[in-house]
Amino acid sequence: MKDDIKYKLGRNIKIERIRKDITQEEFAEKIDMSLSYISKLEQGLTSPTALALFKMSKVLDIPMEEFFKGIDII
């Protein structure tokens, strides 16, 4: 279940990034994270920190809640 949440969260981040026409490289630079970190996030292999989510929401100009669309933890 935890892996499913990471996968869905990563997918939502990727969808929003693509929607804004930002490459992984550009995104990584804008949020001051490595390209490999962005890649792992979008594949659901790791979870973002609160700070990373905050930076992503600012760069993508969306509320943080958007990253959690379609994710149920119950």
N, C-alpha and C positions, 0 to 999 in steps of 0.2 A: 504494500500500500504506500509506504514512504517513497519507494522508487517511482510509483505511478504519479505521485504528487510532484516529484522533481521533474519527471518527464513532461507533464502538462504545464508546469510553470515555465520550463525551458522552451516549450513549443510556443507558449503565449508571448514570451519575450521575443522570440524569433519572428513571429507573425507581426508584432508591433514594429520591430526594427525594419523588416522588409516593407511594411506599409509606409514607412517614412523614407524609404529608398536610401537606407544607410547600410554600407557594407560592414561586415564583422570587423574589419580593420579600422574603419572610421569610428565605429561604435566603441571599440576597445580604447582608442585614443581619446575620445571625448569623455569617457568615464574614468580614464586613467587606470585601466586594467589591462592585462595581457590578452592577446588574441587567443591563446590557448584556454584562458579562463572563460572567455565568451563562448568559444566552441564547446567546452565542457558543459557550460550552463545550458546552452541550447540543445544539447544532446541528452540532458537530464542526468548527467554524470556527477554533478555537484550542485549544491544549493547556494544561492546568492546570500550575501550578508544584507542586513537592513540598510547599511550605507550604500552598498552596490545598487540595491533596488531603488533607493532614493535618487541616486545619480541617474539611473536609467530612466526613471519617470520624468526627471527634469529634461534630459536630453531628448526624449521622445515626446515631451509635452503632453503627458497623460497622467491621470491619477494612478497611484501605486495599485489600487484595487483592480485595475484592468489586467494586471499580470495574473490575477487569481480567478479570472472568469472560468467557469466550468469546472472548478476544483472543489470537491466535497471532501471534508476530512472526517465525516461521520459515517 
